[in-house]
């Protein structure tokens, strides 16, 4: 699905971005998935994982998806949330504060899955 957003005399092409975050084969809920634009031109898109570990990105203004382009991806624990069983979720630095994960959002539907037990693909 492609969405165009008009503003300031130019159109920004949007695309849907979804995926799943797991730890091994277990879904990870209550995480914030943030896509920060590498070029700094468009705003940051983010989503939150549900109890199945699934997320859908939203762009500022509650627009679904993200503008086309290259992004740095970071995962973080949603505010004061804990994983099932009351254990805090630990985000490996390679997925969080030290993330160098880059993904390119292209026209159409984009699916980006992340497994916290595997080294991230750059």
Backbone torsions as a table, in degrees:
resi	resn	phi	psi	omega
1	UNK	NA	134.1	178.5
2	UNK	-114.6	138.0	179.6
3	UNK	-127.6	135.5	174.6
4	UNK	-108.6	136.3	178.4
5	UNK	-116.5	126.3	179.2
6	UNK	-95.4	142.7	177.0
7	UNK	177.3	140.1	176.7
8	UNK	54.1	33.2	174.7
9	UNK	82.1	2.5	179.3
10	UNK	-135.3	154.8	178.1
11	UNK	-100.7	137.9	176.4
12	UNK	-111.4	120.7	-179.7
13	UNK	-80.5	128.9	-178.9
14	UNK	-109.3	154.6	175.0
15	UNK	-139.3	151.3	178.8
16	UNK	-73.2	144.3	178.0
17	UNK	-135.7	120.4	178.8
18	UNK	-136.3	171.8	176.5
19	UNK	172.5	-173.7	-179.1
20	UNK	-134.7	140.6	174.3
21	UNK	-112.5	126.7	179.9
22	UNK	-128.6	165.6	169.2
23	UNK	-125.1	97.4	-168.2
24	UNK	71.2	-123.2	178.4
25	UNK	-99.5	-0.2	-177.4
26	UNK	-92.5	131.6	176.3
27	UNK	-67.9	147.8	178.5
28	UNK	-114.0	118.3	-179.8
29	UNK	-97.6	169.0	173.9
30	UNK	63.0	35.2	174.2
31	UNK	-109.1	147.5	172.2
32	UNK	-97.0	127.5	177.8
33	UNK	-108.3	117.7	-175.1
34	UNK	-117.4	129.2	174.8
35	UNK	-110.2	108.9	-179.9
36	UNK	-100.3	125.9	-177.3
37	UNK	-64.0	132.9	-180.0
38	UNK	-65.3	-39.4	-177.5
39	UNK	-83.5	-7.5	178.3
40	UNK	72.3	5.3	-175.5
41	UNK	-80.5	-39.3	-179.5
42	UNK	-104.7	162.3	179.5
43	UNK	-70.9	172.7	179.1
44	UNK	-82.1	137.4	175.2
45	UNK	-106.6	146.1	179.6
46	UNK	-149.3	160.5	177.1
47	UNK	-149.5	173.0	-179.0
48	UNK	-128.9	138.4	179.3
49	UNK	-77.1	142.9	177.4
50	UNK	-95.5	-168.6	-176.6
51	UNK	-67.8	-11.3	175.4
52	UNK	-98.6	3.4	-177.8
53	UNK	79.1	7.7	-175.4
54	UNK	-90.9	143.9	177.3
55	UNK	-135.1	157.4	171.3
56	UNK	-133.7	127.1	-179.2
57	UNK	-73.8	144.5	172.8
58	UNK	-123.4	144.1	178.5
59	UNK	-103.7	153.8	179.9
60	UNK	-46.5	138.8	-176.4
61	UNK	91.3	15.6	-179.1
62	UNK	58.1	34.4	174.7
63	UNK	-87.8	134.7	-178.8
64	UNK	-76.4	134.1	175.0
65	UNK	101.8	-159.1	-179.8
66	UNK	-147.9	152.1	174.7
67	UNK	-63.4	152.1	177.4
68	UNK	-61.5	142.5	177.5
69	UNK	147.5	-173.3	-178.2
70	UNK	-97.7	139.4	-175.7
71	UNK	-134.4	149.6	167.6
72	UNK	-95.8	128.1	-175.2
73	UNK	-104.9	132.5	175.8
74	UNK	-131.1	142.5	174.5
75	UNK	-113.0	142.4	176.8
76	UNK	-148.1	159.3	178.6
77	UNK	-74.8	130.2	176.5
78	UNK	-61.1	148.5	-174.2
79	UNK	-43.7	119.2	174.1
80	UNK	54.6	28.1	179.9
81	UNK	-98.4	152.3	176.9
82	UNK	-128.1	152.9	177.6
83	UNK	-71.5	166.7	176.0
84	UNK	-52.7	142.4	-179.5
85	UNK	88.0	1.8	176.0
86	UNK	79.5	6.4	179.6
87	UNK	-88.8	132.8	176.7
88	UNK	-63.3	144.4	177.2
89	UNK	-82.6	129.7	176.4
90	UNK	-106.2	124.4	179.3
91	UNK	-96.1	120.3	175.3
92	UNK	-57.5	139.8	-179.3
93	UNK	-52.3	-31.9	-179.8
94	UNK	-65.6	-17.1	176.3
95	UNK	-103.9	-14.7	-175.1
96	UNK	-114.7	-111.3	-172.2
97	UNK	-60.8	-31.5	-179.2
98	UNK	-102.0	16.5	-174.2
99	UNK	-59.2	134.3	170.5
100	UNK	-122.7	20.6	-178.3
101	UNK	-72.4	123.4	178.2
102	UNK	-119.1	137.4	176.5
103	UNK	-134.7	147.3	178.5
104	UNK	-109.9	123.3	176.5
105	UNK	-88.7	122.3	-179.5
106	UNK	-114.5	167.1	179.7
107	UNK	-57.8	140.2	-179.6
108	UNK	101.7	-148.6	-179.2
109	UNK	-99.4	133.0	179.1
110	UNK	-117.8	131.6	178.0
111	UNK	-122.8	119.7	179.5
112	UNK	-125.4	113.0	179.4
113	UNK	-104.5	148.3	-179.1
114	UNK	-134.1	132.0	176.3
115	UNK	-114.4	113.0	-175.8
116	UNK	-64.9	-16.7	179.2
117	UNK	-90.2	-5.6	179.1
118	UNK	-111.0	147.3	175.3
119	UNK	-60.9	137.7	-179.1
120	UNK	-67.6	143.5	172.9
121	UNK	-80.0	129.6	-179.6
122	UNK	-82.3	NA	NA
